[in-house]
Amino acid sequence: MTVMNSFLDIHKTDPEALRGMIANARAMKDARGGRPKGEPDDEQPLKGRMVALIFEKPSTRTRISFDVGVRQMGGQTMVLSGADMQLGHGETIADTARVLSRYVDLIMIRTFEEQTLLEMADYADVPVINGLTNRTHPCQIMADVMTYEEHRGPIAGKKVVWSGDGNNVFASFAHAAGQFGFDLTFTGPETLDPEKAWLEFAASKGHPVTIDRNPERAVDGADLVVTDTWVSMHDPQSARERRHNQLRPYQVNDHLMGLAKPDALFMHCLPAHRDDEATSSVMDGPHSVIFDEAENRLHAQKAVMRWCLGV
């Protein structure tokens, strides 16, 4: 029987499966041994497979990492933009999913509305991967967990502090806190608090999220400090100014990092607005692993694709 698993969110995926993906990602990275990026893996688990990469939202890391990952594993990609697809405008998402399933073996979609992802998964006959929605970003957090453990060992029981906006990346961190067993603190303005549903999930798994409005107190004893951009490319100028005013006290700078543990790591999923959410001195400093984090999107997503296809 053919295995078909969709990767829609971290909280919808069995913890043992998540652990297996992290282990597989690290094994595949180690097996490459620094070989040229264009050289294929020794294993070719996606040989003869076609993967559709759908981007309603623009992308750099997601597009390149998925495309390279498929090619390294011997598969081929079909990259489609929102303009190419016009999802839900004319042909329904359900019909698009049915048609794509006749052509490809796997679908990755980076979209705005979560409902688009869910409807695609409901009607597709092939696995669907969440490349990002306005609500969650599970592939990023798989790479983040991999990166932390690469540098510092198991993340279970560690203190992770998120400083800034309770956005879609934070949502997946809250899911991961429950599934991987680490302690998560959110520090940010009340107006940008994360959704209650994400906090309730972590609490239901025995890892309630701490909310602390004081960033200096929040990062005390942190093993990992994480932030993200304060503004979206789609935000109007007025919204950008309001967000900057609210979030300025939560900038990750040298002073704030100095209050975390001496060996604490700093992460940012990128792209960054340097010297807004984090200073360049932190991003380029000894605590930062942001470029390892970016590279690990490739390896983590390769493991996700293999899990989805059972290869």
Disulfide bonds with the S-S distance in Angstrom:
none
